Amino acid sequence: MFSTGVEDPEGFSQSASSSGMEWRKKQLDKLERKFSEPAVVIDNDEDLQPMWKEMEGRVTRRRPRTVAENGGKTGRENVKKTDE
């Protein structure tokens, strides 16, 4: 077994755990920056119209998938089965 760092009593490599902690710290910092930005303030509905039109356009211009593209499946996807 090869080791890249100092072994602790549980057998985990010290450098591996520190690099994992650094990665996690970077991810948390990225999330903090994302949510610390001020939110867009909307004063009236007219300000939303371009955004709504863009979203609607993405949905209405979407090309439906064929049965062959779906692998022979039809109907709704990701519907959870119930106990009924």
Secondary structure, DSSP 8 states (H G I E B T S, - for coil): ---SS-B-TTS-BHHHHHHHHHHHHHHHHHHHHHHHS------SGGGGHHHHHHHHHHHHT-----TTTTTT--S-SS------
